[in-house]
Amino acid sequence: MMHRICAVLFCLISFFSPLSADATDESRGHEVDKLFQPVSGDNTPGAAVLVVRDGKVVLKKAYGMADVAGSLPNTPKTRFLLASVTKTFTATAIMQLHERGLLNIEDPVSKYLPAFPPGEKVKIRNLLSHTGGLPDFVSYEQAMKKPLEFEPGTRVSYSNIGYQMLGKIIEKVSGKSYEEYLQENIFRPAGMSNSGVDQEASLKERACGYLNSPDGFKSVGRSSASDAYSAGSLFSTVEDMFLWIQALESGKLVKPETLQLVFTPSRLSDGREAVFGLGWMIGPHKGLREIHHGGDITGFSTEVSRFPEQKFTVIVLSNIGMRPPGPVPNALDLSRKIAEIYLCDQMKEEPEVEVIKLDPAVLDLYVGEYEIEAPEVVLREGGRTFSVTREGDHLMGESKMGKTELLAESETVFQAKGSPVKLTFTKDPDGKVNRVLFSVMGVREFPAHRIR
């Protein structure tokens, strides 16, 4: 809240003061420094940040250490694991092959991966937009033997396995390894000399990862992320990531019409707009269109966030993992706080969720116990069962992690208070509530069936 108040005051001061653009950017840079103050010393990991407006770099800084034990500071040239930001490169490689006529994104996956039995029903487009119904949180080999979790195109479920399949398709179609293809068709054309696939040979040249703990930051060392493959194995620097965005926007890597397709939200079979285009997340943030992708891998948190109409980009690469929470927010939250510092005069507060009152008789229809259909690694300490009770004029949801109020947005859709989770209840042909769909920011959806 205090940061939000400061941002508003800064906008007012900037509006009424005859500051030059450089002076204003310098003042904004000081506001960004405050965000990273808790990790600016020589005994903590930190981050590198780069901000671009109208094609010009207006902020390029680094905070904290790349290697605390080795007394190596973070700099704009420090190599960080990109984690899932890797997926934006994988998607671009696929779109290049699509442009060249070597594949078509409407092709079934089975055309290239015949060992995947459900591949006849899954299109390459589904893999790009996380709508393929693929299992996740299993090995690639296990996923190739499992049935689809839902009909392709009917809903969104973030899938690392889907992007590993795209990597296999890139290799099969191009005749090159994933790394060779990216070096020849993306990194070199873009001038990205400090980017590549994380391997044992490159570990000494990148930052160490760290996790927050009650006793301070704990190093996870420099273990290779090569197993994440085309879903999360790349490393880069904020300087190289600036070149990446420049190359995309200039048409150097794909045609403008292809990029427009990539940055258009996908449509589900029922007409709903998905949060993913082809490799990027797309949606509003405080009244502005945002195109972005983040990453979270052990010891690292990353985010590339673009506001195209404002010609504004924020890149945050951090060697502090997202979980458990640390002294600074994760890279996504940091990138948005930075955007709010620079674009506060164009942003508007998100509207409050409009909560409606429902008749207690309607609420009673949802009271019961539900079993969540998700892998154990997702459920973690929350457990598999979720109960719904009525307390007066509202519903409460409860799991092993505690209770939360469910705010009614409609007769069937509820928002978990203080959480990004939305619940949509459905009925069987007899009108009895039998299922609930949990949606997490539109990125993952998990169904649950009623057991009592």
C-alpha positions as CSV (number, residue, x, y, z in Angstrom):
1,M,0.0,0.0,0.0
2,M,2.8,2.4,0.9
3,H,4.5,1.8,-2.4
4,R,1.2,2.5,-4.2
5,I,0.8,5.8,-2.4
6,C,4.4,6.8,-3.2
7,A,3.8,5.9,-6.9
8,V,0.7,8.1,-7.0
9,L,2.5,11.0,-5.3
10,F,5.4,10.6,-7.7
11,C,3.0,10.9,-10.7
12,L,1.5,14.0,-9.3
13,I,4.9,15.6,-8.6
14,S,6.0,14.7,-12.1
15,F,2.9,16.2,-13.7
16,F,3.2,19.5,-11.9
17,S,7.0,19.9,-12.0
18,P,8.9,21.1,-15.1
19,L,11.4,18.2,-14.9
20,S,13.4,17.1,-18.0
21,A,12.8,13.5,-19.2
22,D,16.3,12.5,-18.0
23,A,15.7,14.0,-14.6
24,T,12.3,12.3,-14.3
25,D,13.9,9.0,-15.3
26,E,16.6,9.5,-12.7
27,S,13.9,10.0,-10.0
28,R,12.0,7.0,-11.2
29,G,15.3,5.0,-11.0
30,H,15.5,6.0,-7.3
31,E,12.0,4.6,-6.8
32,V,13.1,1.3,-8.4
33,D,16.2,1.3,-6.1
34,K,13.8,1.3,-3.1
35,L,12.1,-1.9,-4.3
36,F,15.4,-3.7,-4.3
37,Q,16.9,-2.1,-1.2
38,P,16.5,-5.3,0.9
39,V,18.7,-7.2,-1.5
40,S,21.3,-4.5,-2.4
41,G,24.0,-5.5,-0.1
42,D,27.1,-7.8,-0.6
43,N,25.7,-10.6,1.6
44,T,22.5,-11.3,-0.4
45,P,21.5,-12.5,-3.8
46,G,19.5,-10.1,-5.9
47,A,18.6,-9.3,-9.5
48,A,19.3,-7.4,-12.7
49,V,16.8,-5.0,-14.2
50,L,16.4,-3.3,-17.5
51,V,13.7,-0.9,-18.5
52,V,13.0,0.2,-22.1
53,R,10.7,3.0,-23.3
54,D,10.3,4.1,-26.9
55,G,13.2,1.8,-27.9
56,K,15.6,3.5,-25.5
57,V,17.0,1.9,-22.3
58,V,16.0,4.2,-19.4
59,L,17.2,2.0,-16.6
60,K,19.8,-0.8,-16.5
61,K,20.9,-1.8,-13.0
62,A,21.8,-4.8,-10.9
63,Y,21.4,-5.5,-7.2
64,G,23.0,-8.0,-4.7
65,M,25.3,-10.8,-5.5
66,A,25.5,-13.4,-8.3
67,D,27.6,-15.6,-5.9
68,V,27.5,-14.5,-2.2
69,A,30.3,-17.0,-1.1
70,G,32.4,-16.0,-4.1
71,S,31.9,-12.3,-3.6
72,L,30.7,-12.0,-7.2
73,P,28.2,-9.1,-7.7
74,N,25.3,-9.2,-10.0
75,T,25.7,-6.9,-13.1
76,P,23.7,-6.3,-16.3
77,K,26.0,-8.9,-17.9
78,T,25.3,-11.6,-15.3
79,R,23.8,-14.8,-16.7
80,F,20.6,-16.0,-15.0
81,L,18.5,-19.0,-15.7
82,L,15.4,-17.9,-17.6
83,A,13.2,-20.8,-16.4
84,S,9.9,-20.7,-18.2
85,V,10.7,-17.5,-20.2
86,T,12.5,-20.2,-22.3
87,K,9.1,-21.0,-23.7
88,T,8.9,-17.6,-25.6
89,F,12.0,-18.7,-27.6
90,T,10.6,-22.2,-28.2
91,A,7.4,-20.6,-29.5
92,T,9.3,-18.2,-31.8
93,A,11.3,-21.1,-33.2
94,I,8.1,-23.0,-34.0
95,M,6.6,-19.9,-35.7
96,Q,9.8,-19.5,-37.8
97,L,9.4,-23.1,-39.1
98,H,5.7,-22.4,-39.7
99,E,6.6,-19.3,-41.8
100,R,9.1,-21.4,-43.8
101,G,6.5,-24.0,-44.6
102,L,8.4,-26.7,-42.7
103,L,5.4,-27.3,-40.4
104,N,1.9,-25.9,-39.8
105,I,0.7,-25.0,-36.4
106,E,-2.6,-26.6,-37.3
107,D,-0.8,-30.0,-37.9
108,P,-1.6,-32.8,-35.4
109,V,1.3,-33.5,-33.1
110,S,1.3,-37.1,-34.2
111,K,2.6,-36.1,-37.6
112,Y,5.9,-35.4,-35.9
113,L,5.7,-37.5,-32.8
114,P,4.0,-40.7,-33.9
115,A,4.9,-42.4,-30.6
116,F,2.4,-40.1,-28.8
117,P,-1.0,-41.9,-29.2
118,P,-3.3,-39.0,-28.4
119,G,-1.3,-36.8,-30.8
120,E,-4.0,-37.1,-33.5
121,K,-6.3,-34.9,-31.5
122,V,-3.7,-32.4,-30.4
123,K,-2.5,-29.6,-32.7
124,I,0.8,-27.8,-32.5
125,R,-1.3,-24.7,-31.8
126,N,-2.7,-26.4,-28.7
127,L,0.8,-27.0,-27.4
128,L,1.7,-23.4,-27.9
129,S,-1.3,-22.1,-26.1
130,H,-1.4,-24.7,-23.2
131,T,-4.8,-26.0,-24.4
132,G,-3.7,-29.5,-25.4
133,G,-5.0,-31.4,-22.4
134,L,-1.5,-32.9,-21.7
135,P,-0.6,-34.2,-18.3
136,D,2.1,-32.2,-16.4
137,F,4.3,-32.8,-13.4
138,V,5.4,-36.1,-14.9
139,S,8.4,-37.0,-17.0
140,Y,8.3,-36.7,-20.8
141,E,8.5,-40.5,-21.1
142,Q,5.5,-40.9,-18.7
143,A,3.5,-38.2,-20.5
144,M,3.9,-40.0,-23.8
145,K,2.1,-43.0,-22.4
146,K,-0.7,-41.2,-20.6
147,P,-4.2,-40.2,-21.9
148,L,-5.2,-36.6,-22.3
149,E,-6.7,-34.9,-19.2
150,F,-9.3,-33.0,-21.2
151,E,-10.4,-32.5,-24.8
152,P,-7.9,-30.2,-26.6
153,G,-9.1,-26.6,-26.9
154,T,-11.7,-26.8,-24.1
155,R,-9.6,-25.3,-21.3
156,V,-6.2,-24.0,-20.3
157,S,-3.7,-26.0,-18.3
158,Y,-0.1,-24.8,-18.2
159,S,2.1,-27.6,-19.6
160,N,5.8,-27.9,-19.4
161,I,5.5,-31.3,-21.2
162,G,3.8,-29.6,-24.1
163,Y,6.8,-27.3,-24.6
164,Q,9.2,-30.2,-24.4
165,M,7.2,-31.8,-27.2
166,L,7.6,-28.6,-29.2
167,G,11.4,-28.9,-28.7
168,K,11.3,-32.4,-30.1
169,I,9.3,-31.1,-33.1
170,I,11.9,-28.4,-33.7
171,E,14.7,-30.9,-33.7
172,K,12.8,-33.3,-36.0
173,V,11.8,-30.7,-38.6
174,S,15.1,-28.7,-38.6
175,G,17.5,-31.7,-38.3
176,K,19.4,-29.7,-35.7
177,S,19.5,-29.9,-31.9
178,Y,17.4,-27.5,-30.0
179,E,20.4,-25.4,-28.9
180,E,21.9,-25.4,-32.5
181,Y,18.6,-24.2,-33.9
182,L,18.3,-21.4,-31.4
183,Q,21.9,-20.3,-31.9
184,E,21.6,-20.2,-35.7
185,N,18.1,-18.7,-36.0
186,I,17.5,-16.6,-32.9
187,F,20.6,-15.8,-30.7
188,R,23.1,-15.0,-33.5
189,P,20.6,-13.0,-35.7
190,A,19.6,-11.0,-32.5
191,G,23.2,-10.5,-31.4
192,M,22.6,-12.4,-28.1
193,S,26.2,-13.6,-27.4
194,N,25.5,-14.3,-23.7
195,S,22.6,-16.7,-24.1
196,G,22.3,-20.4,-24.5
197,V,21.1,-23.7,-23.1
198,D,22.2,-24.3,-19.5
199,Q,24.7,-27.2,-19.4
200,E,27.5,-28.3,-17.1
201,A,30.1,-26.4,-19.2
202,S,28.3,-23.1,-18.7
203,L,27.6,-23.3,-14.9
204,K,30.6,-21.3,-13.7
205,E,29.6,-18.4,-15.9
206,R,26.2,-17.8,-14.5
207,A,24.6,-16.7,-11.2
208,C,24.1,-19.1,-8.3
209,G,20.4,-19.7,-7.3
210,Y,19.1,-19.0,-3.8
211,L,16.1,-19.8,-1.7
212,N,14.7,-17.8,1.2
213,S,14.7,-19.6,4.6
214,P,14.2,-18.6,8.2
215,D,18.0,-18.5,8.6
216,G,18.5,-16.2,5.5
217,F,19.2,-17.1,1.9
218,K,20.3,-20.6,1.2
219,S,22.3,-21.4,-1.9
220,V,21.1,-24.1,-4.3
221,G,24.4,-23.9,-6.1
222,R,24.8,-24.1,-9.8
223,S,23.1,-27.4,-10.8
224,S,22.3,-27.7,-14.5
225,A,18.7,-27.0,-15.7
226,S,19.2,-29.0,-18.9
227,D,16.5,-31.4,-17.9
228,A,13.9,-28.6,-18.4
229,Y,14.9,-28.7,-22.1
230,S,12.8,-26.5,-24.3
231,A,10.4,-25.6,-21.4
232,G,13.0,-23.9,-19.2
233,S,16.7,-24.6,-19.8
234,L,17.9,-21.3,-21.3
235,F,20.1,-18.7,-19.6
236,S,20.6,-15.1,-20.6
237,T,21.3,-11.6,-19.4
238,V,19.1,-8.5,-19.2
239,E,21.2,-6.9,-21.9
240,D,20.7,-9.9,-24.2
241,M,17.0,-10.0,-23.4
242,F,16.7,-6.4,-24.5
243,L,18.2,-7.5,-27.9
244,W,15.7,-10.3,-27.9
245,I,12.8,-7.9,-27.6
246,Q,14.3,-5.6,-30.2
247,A,14.8,-8.4,-32.7
248,L,11.2,-9.6,-32.2
249,E,9.7,-6.1,-32.6
250,S,11.8,-5.2,-35.7
251,G,10.7,-8.2,-37.7
252,K,14.2,-9.7,-37.7
253,L,13.1,-13.1,-36.4
254,V,9.5,-13.4,-37.6
255,K,7.2,-11.4,-39.8
256,P,5.0,-8.7,-38.2
257,E,1.8,-10.6,-39.2
258,T,3.2,-13.7,-37.4
259,L,4.0,-11.7,-34.3
260,Q,0.5,-10.3,-34.3
261,L,-0.8,-13.9,-34.3
262,V,1.6,-14.8,-31.5
263,F,0.3,-11.8,-29.4
264,T,-3.4,-12.5,-30.0
265,P,-5.2,-14.4,-27.2
266,S,-6.3,-17.9,-28.1
267,R,-10.0,-18.9,-28.1
268,L,-11.3,-21.9,-26.4
269,S,-13.9,-24.1,-28.0
270,D,-16.7,-22.5,-26.1
271,G,-15.7,-19.0,-27.3
272,R,-13.9,-18.0,-24.1
273,E,-10.7,-16.0,-24.5
274,A,-7.6,-17.8,-23.0
275,V,-4.9,-16.0,-21.1
276,F,-2.3,-17.3,-23.6
277,G,-1.5,-16.4,-27.1
278,L,1.2,-18.5,-28.8
279,G,3.9,-18.6,-26.2
280,W,3.0,-15.4,-24.3
281,M,0.4,-14.4,-21.7
282,I,-1.8,-11.6,-22.7
283,G,-4.2,-9.6,-20.7
284,P,-5.0,-6.3,-19.0
285,H,-3.0,-4.8,-16.1
286,K,-4.5,-1.7,-14.5
287,G,-6.2,-0.7,-17.8
288,L,-3.2,-1.3,-20.1
289,R,-2.6,-4.3,-22.4
290,E,0.3,-6.4,-21.1
291,I,2.1,-9.2,-23.0
292,H,4.4,-11.1,-20.7
293,H,5.9,-14.3,-19.5
294,G,7.6,-15.3,-16.3
295,G,9.7,-18.1,-15.0
296,D,10.2,-19.9,-11.7
297,I,12.8,-22.6,-11.2
298,T,14.7,-23.5,-8.1
299,G,16.6,-20.5,-7.0
300,F,15.5,-18.2,-9.8
301,S,12.6,-15.9,-10.7
302,T,12.3,-14.1,-14.0
303,E,9.9,-11.9,-15.9
304,V,9.7,-10.1,-19.3
305,S,6.7,-7.7,-19.4
306,R,5.7,-5.6,-22.4
307,F,3.1,-2.8,-22.7
308,P,3.0,-2.5,-26.5
309,E,0.8,0.5,-26.8
310,Q,3.1,2.4,-24.4
311,K,6.2,1.0,-26.1
312,F,7.4,0.0,-22.7
313,T,9.3,-3.1,-21.5
314,V,10.5,-4.3,-18.2
315,I,13.0,-7.2,-17.8
316,V,13.7,-8.6,-14.3
317,L,16.1,-11.6,-13.8
318,S,16.6,-12.6,-10.2
319,N,18.6,-15.3,-8.5
320,I,16.1,-15.6,-5.7
321,G,13.5,-18.3,-6.0
322,M,9.8,-17.5,-5.7
323,R,9.1,-20.0,-2.9
324,P,9.1,-19.5,0.0
325,P,8.5,-15.7,-0.3
326,G,11.6,-13.6,0.4
327,P,12.3,-10.0,1.4
328,V,11.4,-8.8,-2.1
329,P,8.5,-9.8,-4.3
330,N,8.8,-12.3,-7.1
331,A,9.9,-11.1,-10.6
332,L,6.4,-10.7,-11.9
333,D,5.3,-8.5,-9.0
334,L,8.5,-6.5,-9.2
335,S,8.1,-5.9,-13.0
336,R,4.6,-4.6,-12.4
337,K,5.7,-2.4,-9.6
338,I,8.4,-1.0,-11.9
339,A,5.8,-0.5,-14.6
340,E,3.6,1.4,-12.2
341,I,6.5,3.7,-11.4
342,Y,7.0,4.7,-15.0
343,L,3.4,4.4,-16.3
344,C,1.4,5.5,-13.3
345,D,-0.2,8.4,-15.1
346,Q,-1.7,6.0,-17.7
347,M,-2.8,3.2,-15.3
348,K,-6.0,2.9,-13.4
349,E,-6.8,0.9,-10.3
350,E,-8.3,-2.5,-11.0
351,P,-12.0,-2.6,-10.3
352,E,-13.1,-4.4,-7.2
353,V,-14.7,-7.8,-7.8
354,E,-18.5,-7.1,-7.9
355,V,-19.9,-9.4,-5.2
356,I,-23.6,-10.4,-5.2
357,K,-25.8,-11.7,-2.5
358,L,-27.3,-15.1,-3.1
359,D,-30.3,-16.7,-1.5
360,P,-29.2,-19.2,1.3
361,A,-31.2,-21.9,-0.5
362,V,-28.9,-21.4,-3.6
363,L,-25.8,-21.4,-1.4
364,D,-26.9,-24.7,0.2
365,L,-26.7,-26.4,-3.2
366,Y,-22.9,-26.1,-3.1
367,V,-22.3,-27.3,0.4
368,G,-20.4,-30.5,0.5
369,E,-17.0,-32.2,0.1
370,Y,-15.1,-32.3,-3.2
371,E,-12.1,-34.3,-4.3
372,I,-9.6,-32.4,-6.4
373,E,-8.3,-34.1,-9.6
374,A,-4.7,-32.9,-9.7
375,P,-1.2,-34.4,-9.2
376,E,0.1,-34.7,-5.6
377,V,2.9,-32.3,-6.5
378,V,0.3,-29.6,-7.2
379,L,-1.8,-30.2,-4.1
380,R,1.2,-30.3,-1.7
381,E,0.2,-29.4,1.8
382,G,-3.3,-28.4,0.7
383,G,-4.5,-31.9,0.4
384,R,-6.8,-33.6,-2.1
385,T,-10.2,-32.8,-0.5
386,F,-11.9,-29.4,-0.3
387,S,-15.1,-28.7,1.7
388,V,-17.7,-26.0,1.2
389,T,-19.9,-24.8,4.1
390,R,-22.4,-22.0,4.5
391,E,-21.9,-19.4,7.2
392,G,-24.9,-17.1,7.3
393,D,-25.2,-15.4,3.9
394,H,-21.9,-16.6,2.4
395,L,-19.9,-19.7,1.5
396,M,-16.6,-20.8,3.1
397,G,-14.1,-23.1,1.4
398,E,-11.8,-25.1,3.5
399,S,-8.7,-27.4,2.9
400,K,-5.8,-28.4,5.1
401,M,-4.3,-25.0,4.6
402,G,-7.2,-23.2,6.2
403,K,-10.5,-21.5,5.5
404,T,-11.4,-18.7,3.1
405,E,-14.5,-16.9,2.2
406,L,-16.0,-17.6,-1.3
407,L,-17.3,-14.3,-2.9
408,A,-20.2,-14.8,-5.3
409,E,-19.7,-13.2,-8.7
410,S,-22.7,-15.0,-10.1
411,E,-24.9,-17.9,-9.2
412,T,-22.2,-20.4,-10.1
413,V,-18.9,-18.5,-10.1
414,F,-17.1,-17.6,-6.8
415,Q,-13.8,-15.9,-6.1
416,A,-11.7,-17.1,-3.2
417,K,-11.1,-14.0,-1.0
418,G,-7.5,-12.7,-1.1
419,S,-6.5,-15.4,-3.6
420,P,-6.2,-15.7,-7.4
421,V,-8.3,-18.9,-7.3
422,K,-11.8,-18.8,-8.9
423,L,-14.3,-21.6,-8.5
424,T,-17.0,-22.5,-11.1
425,F,-19.7,-25.0,-10.0
426,T,-21.5,-27.2,-12.5
427,K,-24.6,-29.4,-12.2
428,D,-25.6,-32.8,-13.5
429,P,-28.6,-33.4,-15.8
430,D,-30.8,-33.7,-12.7
431,G,-29.8,-30.2,-11.5
432,K,-27.6,-31.4,-8.6
433,V,-24.2,-29.7,-8.2
434,N,-21.6,-32.4,-8.9
435,R,-18.4,-30.7,-9.9
436,V,-16.3,-27.5,-9.3
437,L,-13.6,-26.2,-11.5
438,F,-10.7,-24.4,-9.8
439,S,-9.0,-21.8,-12.0
440,V,-5.7,-20.2,-11.0
441,M,-5.3,-16.9,-12.8
442,G,-6.6,-18.6,-15.9
443,V,-3.2,-20.5,-16.2
444,R,-4.1,-23.8,-14.6
445,E,-7.6,-25.3,-14.2
446,F,-8.2,-28.3,-11.9
447,P,-11.6,-30.0,-11.7
448,A,-13.0,-31.6,-8.5
449,H,-15.9,-34.0,-8.2
450,R,-18.3,-34.0,-5.3
451,I,-17.9,-37.0,-3.0
452,R,-20.5,-36.1,-0.4
